[in-house]
Amino acid sequence: MTVNPADGVLLRLLAAAVNTRAPALDKALSDPEWSRVYGQAAKQGVLAVAWESVRRLPPDLLPDRGLRLQWAYGAERIVSRSKRQVREAARFAALCTAAGCRLILLKGIGLSRYYPSPLQRECGDIDILLPEGFEKGNEIARCRGMKVSGMDYKHNHICSNGVMFENHRYLTSFKGKSDIRRLERIFQDAVKGGDFVPFGED
């Protein structure tokens, strides 16, 4: 399989960032080539992670100043948004703890702890699961003036200070699929019996 040149460059930049090593490029890229790398990084949600490598390139390999400024600004916006999401997730987790239940972070923020710079992990909404009960999360949210909406069989949405949470009743989309329903039961049992690191701790 042939790798698109822009994808190949992006993968090298990401590998360097994830492994905290100096980025290595074979040659200087043209402005259109850098634009394609930037566009793919933005599309894949890794703009801030890739920027960590781009900003450490030797001067003769850097993209033009305009794109560097655009990239730096985009990365800073991602970090700023992540900080706001982390603060709100910590607040919601504390409310759940006070109410005698656990809030488990799924995907996005939950996985960001494994990144060298967790705040560079771009997240959409914040996926959560409360093993003690889906409705418990909704009840806590409503009591604190948060907006609860978008109810369906799998999850609903909770909006707190402009930050969106996806409160999961289930972990899979098993509707009409008996094999996935069995997998859902396995996941739920694993979560209920799991030993999770409290949010905010390493």
N, C-alpha and C positions, 0 to 999 in steps of 0.2 A: 504494500500500500504506500502510495506517495503522500508525503506530508506537505501541506501547503507551507511555503517558505515563512509566511507571517506566523503560522502556528508553531513552526519549528523554533523561531526566535522567541516567541512567547513562552514555550515550554522550557527553553534554556533559562530565561529570566526567572520563571517561577521555581525551577529546580534550585537555582542559586539562592533565591529568597528563603525557600523552605529549609534548605540545608545550611543556611547562614554562611555561604561562601561567596567569593568574588565572582560576579557574573562574567561569562566569557562569550564574546561574539567573534565570529570568523572574520568579519569585515564591517566597515561602516555601512549603514543603510541609507538609502535615499529618503527624501521627505515622504513620497507616496508609500514606501515600504513601512516607514515608521507609523504613518497614519493607519495602515492596515493592522499593524501590531496593536496600536492603541485601541482601534475599533473592536478588535477581537477580545482584548482584555476587558473592555467595558461590557461587551456582550456576555462574556462568561462570568462576570461578577468578580474578577480578580484584579481590578484596576489598581487598588492600593497595594496589593501584594507584589504585583509586577513593578510598581513604582519604586519599591524598596531596592530593587536591583538596578533599575534604570538610573536612579540618582547617584549610584556608585560607579557608573561606567566612566572610563577615562574620557577626557574632554573631546578627543578626536572621534569617539564612538557615540557621543550623545546625540539625541534628536535636536531639532532646531529649538530655539528659545521659546517660541510661541507654543509649541506642543509641550515642552517641559512645563511651562507655567500652567497650561490647561490640565496636564496630568497631575501636577502637584496639587492644584486646586481640587480636582476630582477626588484625589486620595484623601485630602484633608476633610472634605465633606463626608466621606465614608467613615472616617475615624470619629468625626464629631457626632454623626448619627449613631454609630455604635456605642459611644459613651452614653448617649441619652437612652438608648435601648437597655444597656447594662444597668444603668441607675434605676430605670423603671422596673426591670425584671427583678432586681434585688429588693425593691420596695414591695412588689407583689409577693415575692417569695417570703418576705418577712411577715406579711399579712397572713399568708397561709400557715406559716409556722405558729403564729400567735393563735390561729383558729384550730390548731391541732392536726394539720395535714401537711403533706409534702408537695412541693411544686417541682416537677422534673422538667428540665429544659431539653427539648429535642432538637436535632439538626443544628441550624445556624449557630446561635450563641453557645449551645451545648458542645458543638464541635470546635468552636473557635479557641478553646483552651489549649488545643493541640497545635495551634499556629505559633510560630516564633513571636509574632506580634498579634495577639488575639483581636485587637480592635480593627485590624486591617481586613478581617473576615466580613465581607459584605453580606448583610442579612435583609430579608424582606420583612415579613411579620415574625413574631416570636412564637414558636410552636411549644406548647406546654402540655403536660399530662399530670393529673392529680390522681394517684393510685387510690386515695381514699374516696374518690367520687368526682365525676365530671361536674355534677350540679353544685358540688361544694365550691368549686372555683367561681361559678356563676353567682352563687349566693354572696360570696365574699366581695366580688366585684360590684354587684348591685348595692350592697350595704355601704360601699365606699364611694358611691356616685359614679362608677364607671359604666359606660354604655355597653350593653350586651345585645348582640344582633346576629343575623345570619345563621340561625339554627338549622342544622341538618343532622342526618343520622350519625355522621362521623365526627363533626366538630361544630363550634360556633366561634364568633369573634367577640373579643373584649377590647374596648378602646380606653386607654388610660393616658391622659395628658398627651394625646396625639400619637401615642405608641400603640400599635395593633398587636394583640395576642391572638393566637389561634388555639383555643382550648379544646383539646382532643378528648373525645369519648373513646375513640378507637384509634389504633395505630395503622391500620390497613383499610383499603377500600374493598371490603369483602362482600358487599351486597350482591347476592345471587351467585356467589362462588363458594361452594362448600369447602374446597381445599384451602382457600385463603382464610375462611372462617376458622378452620382448625389452627392455622398458623397464628391467627389473631389471639386465640386462646393461649397458645404457647407464649407469645409475646407478653400478654397481660399477666400471666403467672410469673414470668421472669421479672417483670417490673415490680410487681407486688412483693416479691421476695428478694429484690435486689438491694445491694448495699451501695448507695450513691453518695458521692462527695457533695456536701452541702454547697449551694451556690455561693460564690465569693471566696471559697477556700481552694487551695492547690492540692 
